[in-house]
Amino acid sequence: MKFIKPKNNKAENVDWLISERVRNIVKIYAEYTGYTESEVVDTLLLNILGDKDFLKWIENRRNNRRIVKQLEIEHLVELNQIG
């Protein structure tokens, strides 16, 4: 059995400018999947964490421990930096 994870209760409204095309894609995809538009955006953006080059970039950043903690990706990156 796969347990249901609780929804992120720390959600905030954001003020981003996106094109009408992208808004329509999200709206129609949400209708297709049965999820809300917010859930679709949240899920799609979390897929960015599958980008191995992005994770390597984070590993090589100074103060990467702070970034890793903010993104909650401890299990995805290797922290070899001292300090």
Order of alpha helices (4+ residues) and beta strands (2+ residues): alpha-alpha-alpha-alpha
